[in-house]
Amino acid sequence: MQLALFDFDHTLTTCDTYSRFLRTVATPGQLARARWTVGPWLLGYRAGLVTAAAIRARVSRAAFAGRDAAAIADLAARYAREQLPGLLRPDMVRRLEWHRAQGHRMAVVSGSLDLYLRPRCEQHGLDLMCNRLQSVDGRLTGRYDGGDIGPRKAREIGLRYVLGDYERIHAYGDSSEDRGMLALAHERWYRGRRIA
């Protein structure tokens, strides 16, 4: 048995699907405030001064705190159905299909949200480890249930799988958050190129 691990944004897709989803669900007031509340953090992220986890936490609070969980789930299901298929990289879809044809177990390991990743993964028979939004009494808190998986992908993989049971592990990623996951693999792909 072999295991194939895939990051989602910028690995299986051509872009960051989380930021697109945020723009889809943000209210006009949130979008107006984001220029001042999130804008400086985004500039810091682009300059390498703010981590991906820090920017995700900031924008998640801004977009989701106090929002109706069921309404956001409905928007996420529509996003998964209508938007995600057009954002997938054809070369990586072929790679997924190759692993499927070989009978390998496959998983998406992502800092993006289960609300729109779960429907796609279930439809295509992929395991999923990703961020989940916390809710209390039907309202989102703007925080992640169990914390942000992004910086701890390798740990989550180790908790989910007995890695010694797999004769070969393949990993695909594109960012510093994927380095731990890549280190677990025999065959490593980084930004579309095989590095080991």
C-alpha positions as CSV (number, residue, x, y, z in Angstrom):
1,M,0.0,0.0,0.0
2,Q,1.2,3.5,-0.8
3,L,0.0,6.9,0.4
4,A,-0.2,10.1,-1.6
5,L,-0.5,13.4,0.4
6,F,-1.6,16.6,-1.4
7,D,-1.6,20.2,-0.3
8,F,-4.6,22.0,-1.9
9,D,-4.1,25.7,-2.6
10,H,-1.5,26.4,-5.3
11,T,-0.7,22.6,-5.5
12,L,-4.0,21.0,-6.7
13,T,-5.3,24.4,-7.7
14,T,-4.1,27.4,-9.7
15,C,-4.7,29.9,-6.9
16,D,-5.6,30.4,-3.2
17,T,-9.1,29.1,-2.9
18,Y,-9.5,30.3,0.7
19,S,-9.1,34.0,-0.1
20,R,-11.6,33.6,-3.0
21,F,-14.1,31.9,-0.7
22,L,-13.6,34.7,1.8
23,R,-14.4,37.3,-0.8
24,T,-17.5,35.3,-1.8
25,V,-18.9,35.2,1.7
26,A,-17.8,38.6,3.0
27,T,-20.5,41.2,3.5
28,P,-20.1,44.6,1.9
29,G,-19.3,46.1,5.3
30,Q,-16.7,43.4,6.0
31,L,-15.1,44.1,2.6
32,A,-14.9,47.8,3.3
33,R,-13.4,47.3,6.8
34,A,-10.9,44.7,5.5
35,R,-8.9,47.4,3.7
36,W,-7.9,48.7,7.1
37,T,-8.1,45.7,9.4
38,V,-6.6,43.1,7.1
39,G,-4.8,45.1,4.5
40,P,-1.7,45.8,6.6
41,W,-1.5,42.1,7.6
42,L,-1.7,41.1,4.0
43,L,1.1,43.4,3.1
44,G,3.2,41.9,5.9
45,Y,2.4,38.5,4.6
46,R,3.5,39.4,1.1
47,A,6.7,40.9,2.5
48,G,7.4,37.7,4.5
49,L,6.9,39.4,7.9
50,V,3.6,37.6,8.7
51,T,3.1,33.9,8.6
52,A,0.3,32.2,6.5
53,A,-1.2,30.9,9.8
54,A,-1.3,34.5,11.3
55,I,-3.0,35.9,8.2
56,R,-5.5,33.1,8.1
57,A,-6.4,33.6,11.7
58,R,-6.9,37.4,11.2
59,V,-9.0,37.1,8.1
60,S,-11.1,34.2,9.5
61,R,-12.0,36.3,12.5
62,A,-12.9,39.2,10.3
63,A,-15.0,37.2,7.9
64,F,-16.7,34.7,10.1
65,A,-17.1,35.9,13.8
66,G,-20.8,36.0,14.6
67,R,-22.0,34.7,11.3
68,D,-24.7,32.0,10.9
69,A,-23.0,28.7,10.6
70,A,-25.7,27.1,8.4
71,A,-25.7,30.0,6.0
72,I,-21.9,29.9,5.6
73,A,-22.1,26.1,5.1
74,D,-24.7,26.6,2.3
75,L,-22.4,29.2,0.6
76,A,-19.4,26.8,0.9
77,A,-21.4,23.9,-0.7
78,R,-22.2,26.2,-3.6
79,Y,-18.6,27.4,-3.9
80,A,-17.4,23.7,-3.9
81,R,-19.9,22.8,-6.6
82,E,-19.6,25.9,-8.8
83,Q,-16.1,27.4,-8.3
84,L,-13.6,24.7,-7.3
85,P,-13.8,22.5,-10.4
86,G,-12.6,25.5,-12.6
87,L,-9.6,26.2,-10.2
88,L,-8.0,22.7,-10.4
89,R,-4.8,22.2,-12.2
90,P,-5.2,19.7,-15.0
91,D,-1.7,18.3,-14.5
92,M,-2.4,17.6,-10.8
93,V,-5.8,16.1,-11.6
94,R,-4.0,13.7,-13.9
95,R,-1.6,13.0,-11.0
96,L,-4.5,12.2,-8.7
97,E,-6.0,9.9,-11.3
98,W,-2.6,8.1,-11.7
99,H,-2.5,7.5,-7.9
100,R,-6.1,6.3,-8.0
101,A,-5.4,3.9,-10.8
102,Q,-2.4,2.5,-8.8
103,G,-4.8,1.8,-5.8
104,H,-2.9,4.3,-3.6
105,R,-4.6,5.8,-0.6
106,M,-4.9,9.6,-1.1
107,A,-5.4,12.6,1.2
108,V,-5.7,16.3,1.0
109,V,-3.8,18.1,3.8
110,S,-4.7,21.8,3.8
111,G,-5.0,25.0,5.7
112,S,-8.2,25.7,3.8
113,L,-11.7,24.9,5.1
114,D,-13.6,21.6,5.4
115,L,-16.8,23.4,4.5
116,Y,-15.9,23.5,0.8
117,L,-13.1,20.8,0.7
118,R,-15.1,18.0,2.3
119,P,-17.7,17.7,-0.5
120,R,-15.0,17.6,-3.2
121,C,-12.9,15.0,-1.2
122,E,-15.9,12.8,-0.4
123,Q,-17.0,12.9,-4.1
124,H,-13.5,11.8,-5.2
125,G,-12.7,9.3,-2.4
126,L,-9.9,11.4,-0.8
127,D,-9.2,11.5,2.9
128,L,-9.2,15.1,4.3
129,M,-7.2,16.9,7.0
130,C,-7.9,20.6,7.1
131,N,-9.2,23.6,9.1
132,R,-12.7,23.5,10.6
133,L,-14.5,26.6,11.8
134,Q,-15.6,26.6,15.4
135,S,-19.3,27.3,16.1
136,V,-21.3,27.9,19.3
137,D,-25.1,27.7,19.3
138,G,-25.2,27.9,15.5
139,R,-22.9,31.0,15.3
140,L,-19.3,30.9,14.0
141,T,-16.7,32.2,16.5
142,G,-14.2,33.2,13.8
143,R,-11.7,30.7,15.2
144,Y,-10.6,27.2,14.1
145,D,-11.9,24.2,15.9
146,G,-8.8,22.5,17.2
147,G,-6.5,25.2,15.9
148,D,-4.9,25.9,12.5
149,I,-3.6,22.7,10.8
150,G,-1.4,24.6,8.4
151,P,1.8,24.7,10.6
152,R,1.2,21.2,11.9
153,K,0.4,19.2,8.8
154,A,3.1,16.6,9.5
155,R,1.8,16.0,13.1
156,E,-1.8,15.6,11.9
157,I,-0.6,13.1,9.2
158,G,1.3,11.1,11.9
159,L,-1.8,11.0,14.1
160,R,-4.0,9.8,11.3
161,Y,-1.8,7.2,9.6
162,V,0.6,4.6,10.8
163,L,3.3,5.7,8.3
164,G,5.3,2.5,8.6
165,D,2.4,0.6,7.1
166,Y,3.1,2.3,3.7
167,E,5.8,0.9,1.5
168,R,6.0,4.3,-0.2
169,I,4.7,7.8,0.6
170,H,4.3,10.6,-2.0
171,A,3.8,14.2,-1.0
172,Y,3.0,17.3,-3.1
173,G,3.3,20.8,-1.7
174,D,4.2,24.4,-2.5
175,S,4.9,26.4,0.7
176,S,6.9,26.4,3.9
177,E,3.9,24.9,5.7
178,D,4.3,21.8,3.5
179,R,8.0,21.1,4.4
180,G,7.1,18.8,7.3
181,M,4.7,16.8,5.2
182,L,7.3,16.6,2.4
183,A,9.9,15.3,4.8
184,L,7.6,12.3,5.6
185,A,7.7,11.2,2.0
186,H,9.9,9.0,-0.1
187,E,8.8,10.9,-3.2
188,R,8.5,14.6,-2.8
189,W,7.1,17.1,-5.2
190,Y,7.5,20.9,-4.6
191,R,5.8,23.4,-6.9
192,G,5.2,20.8,-9.6
193,R,8.8,19.5,-9.6
194,R,10.1,16.3,-8.1
195,I,12.8,17.1,-5.6
196,A,13.4,13.6,-4.1
